[in-house]
Amino acid sequence: MNRKHFLSFVITAGALSFGEKGRAASIKDNREFRNRIPPYLKTGDTIGITSPASFITRAEIQPAVALLESWGFRTKIGKTIGNRDFNLGGTDLERTSDFQEMLDDTAVKAILCARGGYGVVRLIDQLNFRQFKKHPKWLIGFSDITLLHTHINSNFGIASIHSKMCNSFPSIWEEASPIQTETILSIRQVLTGQAVRYTAPYHSSNRQGRTEGILVGGNLSMIETAAGSPSDLKTAGRILFLEDTNEPLYSLDRMLWNLKRSGKLEKLKGLIIGGFRLKPEAPGDEFGKDLQEIVMEKIKSYNYPVCFDFPVGHQVNNFALKCGAAHILNVDQNGSTLTSI
């Protein structure tokens, strides 16, 4: 495969032109964009590793630990690592306690969730974010961890990182594919405050345009799960990105109707559709619409840029995105570009 036509990934502190820098300054002066950015990490800072959802072994997180420490960071391994309560990383109480300790420890500058799966919804209402609000830190993960992203962004306006977790780090770094290493390295770039620019290829269903706004989103199933709860995602005036896995087309249709009926698609600045690994349909039980048709049906009366096949989701090309931070989305005849500001 020609990777130039698949994905272009560029990280550079000088990614914005002079004109864009001036525009970025005006964006940041706008109250709508005044979300709080946790301190970026520097050499010697500590990253806590915990499992608020499904279980994972200590052996399985070792590649991640080794790489993080090779980057110059320290690691603090939570009590849930290696712990198990059926499919969860410990009981609800154990997982809550472990995550709370990471939130409250001021020496921990970022919290990397070891894996997703299921479980965050069982503890989210028991967490106390008082210290976290006083001393924000980066929360890192995706899939089930989307609920943490939606909760802290909507309630506290604090940025977080949607990215791969420990179970996605290659066991042998030297044998990893280029796209694997680029996605993992993107976590370090975002954590250390470097500007990022992701480019996806042209898609025939894209809707062209340029927009600027706070980036929010994540796993579609989890966003629907949060609806009507204290973790409900606020989307008005935002750029929304969505991804999901192992869902049939009719289920995606139902969840997107939920987003439309609840007003979450109406006042967007832009929409990014990432990876959607579909559950196969049984013969004779086909839904009759593909993903692009399902999405465009819900947003046909709205006028904002839309891009498909963006490199985020349950797939190898799952790059780190800074939720709750300002971005520029440009969709044109050449493809789609998302640039952090």
C-alpha positions as CSV (number, residue, x, y, z in Angstrom):
1,M,0.0,0.0,0.0
2,N,1.2,3.5,-0.8
3,R,1.3,5.1,2.6
4,K,1.2,8.6,1.1
5,H,-2.3,7.8,-0.1
6,F,-3.2,6.1,3.2
7,L,-2.0,8.6,5.8
8,S,0.4,11.5,6.2
9,F,1.6,12.2,9.7
10,V,3.5,15.3,10.4
11,I,4.6,16.6,13.8
12,T,6.2,20.0,13.9
13,A,6.4,23.0,16.2
14,G,6.1,25.2,13.2
15,A,3.1,23.5,11.7
16,L,1.1,26.7,11.4
17,S,1.7,29.5,8.9
18,F,2.1,33.1,10.1
19,G,-1.5,33.8,9.2
20,E,-2.8,30.7,11.0
21,K,-0.8,31.7,14.1
22,G,-2.5,35.0,14.2
23,R,-5.9,33.4,13.8
24,A,-5.0,30.9,16.5
25,A,-4.2,33.7,18.9
26,S,-7.7,35.2,18.3
27,I,-9.2,31.8,18.8
28,K,-7.6,31.4,22.2
29,D,-8.8,34.8,23.2
30,N,-12.4,33.7,22.7
31,R,-14.0,32.4,25.9
32,E,-15.4,29.4,24.0
33,F,-11.8,28.1,23.7
34,R,-10.6,28.7,27.2
35,N,-10.4,25.1,28.3
36,R,-7.7,24.2,30.7
37,I,-4.6,22.4,29.4
38,P,-2.7,20.3,32.0
39,P,1.0,20.9,32.3
40,Y,3.0,19.2,29.6
41,L,5.4,16.6,30.7
42,K,9.1,16.9,31.0
43,T,12.0,14.5,31.7
44,G,11.7,13.0,35.1
45,D,7.9,13.4,35.4
46,T,5.8,10.4,36.6
47,I,3.1,8.6,34.6
48,G,0.7,6.5,36.6
49,I,-0.6,3.3,35.1
50,T,-3.9,1.9,36.3
51,S,-6.8,-0.2,35.0
52,P,-10.2,1.3,35.7
53,A,-11.9,-1.0,33.2
54,S,-10.9,-4.6,32.2
55,F,-8.0,-6.6,33.7
56,I,-4.5,-6.7,32.4
57,T,-1.4,-8.5,33.6
58,R,1.9,-6.9,34.7
59,A,3.7,-8.7,31.9
60,E,1.4,-7.2,29.4
61,I,2.2,-3.6,30.4
62,Q,6.0,-4.1,30.5
63,P,6.5,-3.0,26.9
64,A,4.7,0.3,27.6
65,V,6.6,0.7,30.9
66,A,10.0,0.2,29.2
67,L,9.2,2.6,26.4
68,L,7.9,5.3,28.7
69,E,11.0,5.1,30.9
70,S,13.2,5.2,27.8
71,W,11.6,8.5,27.0
72,G,12.8,9.8,30.3
73,F,9.6,9.4,32.4
74,R,9.1,7.6,35.6
75,T,6.2,5.2,36.1
76,K,4.0,4.4,39.0
77,I,2.2,1.0,38.7
78,G,-1.3,0.9,40.2
79,K,-2.6,-1.8,42.4
80,T,-5.1,-2.8,39.7
81,I,-2.4,-4.0,37.4
82,G,-2.3,-7.8,37.7
83,N,-5.5,-7.7,39.7
84,R,-8.7,-9.4,38.5
85,D,-12.3,-9.7,39.4
86,F,-13.8,-11.8,36.6
87,N,-13.3,-9.6,33.5
88,L,-12.5,-6.4,35.4
89,G,-9.2,-5.1,36.8
90,G,-10.4,-5.7,40.4
91,T,-13.6,-5.0,42.2
92,D,-15.3,-1.7,41.7
93,L,-13.9,-0.6,45.1
94,E,-10.4,-1.6,44.2
95,R,-10.5,0.1,40.8
96,T,-12.1,3.2,42.2
97,S,-9.5,3.4,45.0
98,D,-6.6,2.9,42.6
99,F,-7.8,5.6,40.2
100,Q,-8.5,8.0,43.0
101,E,-5.0,7.6,44.3
102,M,-3.6,8.5,40.9
103,L,-5.9,11.5,40.7
104,D,-4.8,12.8,44.1
105,D,-1.1,12.1,43.9
106,T,0.4,15.4,42.9
107,A,3.6,13.7,41.9
108,V,1.7,11.9,39.1
109,K,1.6,14.2,36.1
110,A,-0.3,11.9,33.7
111,I,-2.5,8.8,34.1
112,L,-2.2,6.1,31.4
113,C,-5.1,3.7,31.4
114,A,-3.8,0.2,30.8
115,R,-6.6,-0.9,28.6
116,G,-10.3,-0.4,27.9
117,G,-12.9,-3.1,27.6
118,Y,-15.6,-2.3,30.2
119,G,-15.9,-0.9,33.7
120,V,-15.5,2.9,33.9
121,V,-19.2,3.5,34.1
122,R,-19.3,1.4,37.3
123,L,-16.9,3.8,39.1
124,I,-17.2,7.3,37.5
125,D,-19.8,8.6,40.0
126,Q,-17.6,7.4,43.0
127,L,-14.5,9.4,41.9
128,N,-13.7,12.7,43.6
129,F,-12.2,15.2,41.2
130,R,-11.5,18.0,43.8
131,Q,-7.7,17.6,43.7
132,F,-7.8,17.0,40.0
133,K,-9.5,20.3,39.4
134,K,-6.8,22.1,41.5
135,H,-3.9,20.2,39.9
136,P,-5.0,19.0,36.4
137,K,-3.1,16.1,34.8
138,W,-3.3,14.2,31.6
139,L,-5.7,11.3,31.4
140,I,-4.8,9.0,28.5
141,G,-6.8,6.2,26.8
142,F,-9.7,5.4,24.5
143,S,-12.7,3.1,24.0
144,D,-14.3,2.6,27.4
145,I,-12.1,5.4,28.7
146,T,-14.2,7.8,26.5
147,L,-16.5,8.2,29.5
148,L,-13.6,9.8,31.5
149,H,-12.9,12.1,28.5
150,T,-16.6,13.2,28.3
151,H,-16.9,13.6,32.0
152,I,-13.9,15.8,32.7
153,N,-14.3,17.9,29.5
154,S,-18.0,18.6,30.1
155,N,-17.7,19.2,33.8
156,F,-14.3,20.7,34.3
157,G,-13.2,21.9,30.9
158,I,-9.9,20.1,31.2
159,A,-8.1,18.6,28.2
160,S,-7.2,14.9,28.0
161,I,-5.6,12.5,25.5
162,H,-7.5,10.0,23.4
163,S,-5.0,7.5,22.4
164,K,-3.7,3.9,22.5
165,M,-3.1,2.3,25.8
166,C,-0.6,-0.2,27.3
167,N,-2.2,-3.2,25.6
168,S,-1.5,-1.6,22.2
169,F,2.3,-1.0,22.7
170,P,4.3,-3.4,20.5
171,S,6.1,-6.1,22.5
172,I,9.3,-5.7,20.4
173,W,9.7,-2.1,19.4
174,E,12.2,-2.9,16.7
175,E,9.8,-5.3,15.0
176,A,6.8,-2.9,15.0
177,S,5.5,-1.5,11.7
178,P,6.1,2.1,10.9
179,I,2.4,3.0,11.5
180,Q,2.5,1.3,14.9
181,T,5.6,3.3,16.0
182,E,4.2,6.6,14.7
183,T,0.9,6.1,16.6
184,I,2.8,5.4,19.8
185,L,5.2,8.3,19.3
186,S,2.3,10.6,18.8
187,I,1.4,10.0,22.5
188,R,4.8,11.4,23.5
189,Q,4.4,14.4,21.1
190,V,1.0,15.3,22.6
191,L,2.2,14.7,26.2
192,T,5.2,17.0,25.7
193,G,3.3,19.8,24.0
194,Q,4.5,19.5,20.5
195,A,2.1,20.7,17.8
196,V,0.6,17.8,15.8
197,R,-0.9,17.7,12.3
198,Y,-2.7,14.7,11.0
199,T,-3.8,14.2,7.4
200,A,-6.2,11.6,6.0
201,P,-6.8,10.9,2.3
202,Y,-9.7,12.2,0.2
203,H,-13.0,10.4,0.7
204,S,-15.8,10.7,-1.8
205,S,-18.3,11.3,1.1
206,N,-16.3,14.1,2.6
207,R,-18.0,17.6,2.9
208,Q,-15.4,20.2,2.2
209,G,-14.8,23.3,4.4
210,R,-12.5,24.8,7.0
211,T,-13.4,25.2,10.7
212,E,-11.9,25.9,14.1
213,G,-13.0,24.7,17.5
214,I,-12.5,22.6,20.6
215,L,-12.1,18.9,19.7
216,V,-14.3,16.4,21.6
217,G,-15.5,12.9,21.1
218,G,-14.4,9.3,21.2
219,N,-16.3,6.0,21.2
220,L,-19.8,6.4,19.9
221,S,-21.3,3.7,22.2
222,M,-19.8,5.4,25.2
223,I,-21.0,8.8,24.1
224,E,-24.5,7.4,23.9
225,T,-24.1,5.7,27.3
226,A,-23.2,9.1,28.8
227,A,-26.3,10.8,27.4
228,G,-28.5,12.3,30.0
229,S,-26.0,11.6,32.8
230,P,-23.5,13.9,34.6
231,S,-20.9,12.7,32.0
232,D,-23.0,13.8,29.0
233,L,-20.8,15.3,26.2
234,K,-21.3,18.9,25.2
235,T,-20.9,19.3,21.5
236,A,-22.3,22.7,20.6
237,G,-19.6,24.8,18.9
238,R,-17.2,21.8,19.0
239,I,-15.5,19.6,16.4
240,L,-16.8,16.1,17.1
241,F,-14.9,12.9,16.3
242,L,-16.4,9.4,16.5
243,E,-15.2,5.8,16.3
244,D,-16.5,2.4,17.2
245,T,-15.9,-1.3,16.8
246,N,-17.8,-4.6,16.5
247,E,-21.2,-2.9,16.0
248,P,-23.7,-3.8,13.3
249,L,-24.9,-1.1,10.9
250,Y,-28.3,-0.9,12.4
251,S,-26.8,-0.2,15.9
252,L,-24.7,2.6,14.5
253,D,-27.8,4.0,12.9
254,R,-29.7,3.9,16.2
255,M,-26.8,5.6,18.1
256,L,-26.5,8.3,15.5
257,W,-30.2,9.0,15.7
258,N,-29.7,9.4,19.4
259,L,-27.1,12.0,18.8
260,K,-29.3,13.8,16.3
261,R,-32.5,13.7,18.4
262,S,-30.6,15.0,21.4
263,G,-29.2,17.9,19.4
264,K,-25.6,16.8,19.5
265,L,-25.1,17.0,15.8
266,E,-26.9,20.3,15.2
267,K,-24.5,23.0,16.3
268,L,-21.2,21.3,15.5
269,K,-18.2,23.1,14.0
270,G,-17.2,20.0,12.2
271,L,-17.5,16.2,12.2
272,I,-14.7,13.6,12.0
273,I,-15.6,10.0,11.4
274,G,-12.8,7.7,12.4
275,G,-12.5,3.9,12.2
276,F,-15.6,1.8,12.4
277,R,-14.9,-1.9,12.4
278,L,-18.3,-3.3,11.5
279,K,-19.9,-6.5,12.9
280,P,-20.8,-8.7,9.9
281,E,-24.4,-8.8,8.9
282,A,-26.2,-12.1,8.7
283,P,-27.5,-13.1,5.2
284,G,-31.0,-11.9,4.8
285,D,-30.7,-9.4,7.7
286,E,-28.8,-6.6,5.9
287,F,-29.5,-3.0,7.0
288,G,-29.5,-1.6,3.5
289,K,-27.3,1.5,4.2
290,D,-23.6,1.8,4.5
291,L,-21.8,3.9,7.2
292,Q,-21.4,7.0,5.0
293,E,-25.1,6.9,4.1
294,I,-26.1,6.5,7.8
295,V,-24.0,9.5,8.8
296,M,-24.9,11.8,6.0
297,E,-28.6,11.1,6.5
298,K,-28.4,12.5,10.0
299,I,-26.5,15.7,9.1
300,K,-27.9,16.6,5.7
301,S,-29.6,19.7,7.0
302,Y,-26.5,21.0,8.7
303,N,-23.6,22.9,7.1
304,Y,-20.2,22.0,8.5
305,P,-17.1,20.1,7.2
306,V,-17.2,16.3,7.5
307,C,-14.4,13.9,6.9
308,F,-14.3,10.1,6.8
309,D,-11.6,7.5,7.4
310,F,-9.7,9.6,9.9
311,P,-6.9,7.8,11.7
312,V,-8.5,7.2,15.1
313,G,-10.3,4.2,16.5
314,H,-9.9,0.5,17.2
315,Q,-7.3,0.1,14.5
316,V,-3.5,0.2,14.0
317,N,-3.6,3.8,12.8
318,N,-5.0,5.3,16.0
319,F,-3.2,8.5,16.6
320,A,-3.2,10.6,19.9
321,L,-5.8,13.4,19.9
322,K,-6.0,16.2,22.4
323,C,-9.6,16.3,23.6
324,G,-10.8,19.6,24.9
325,A,-8.1,21.6,23.0
326,A,-8.5,23.9,20.0
327,H,-7.9,22.5,16.6
328,I,-8.2,23.6,12.9
329,L,-10.0,21.1,10.6
330,N,-9.6,21.5,6.9
331,V,-11.4,19.3,4.4
332,D,-10.7,19.9,0.7
333,Q,-10.3,18.0,-2.6
334,N,-6.9,16.7,-1.4
335,G,-8.2,15.1,1.9
336,S,-8.6,16.2,5.5
337,T,-6.1,17.8,7.9
338,L,-6.5,18.3,11.6
339,T,-4.0,20.7,13.3
340,S,-3.6,21.4,17.0
341,I,-3.4,25.0,18.0
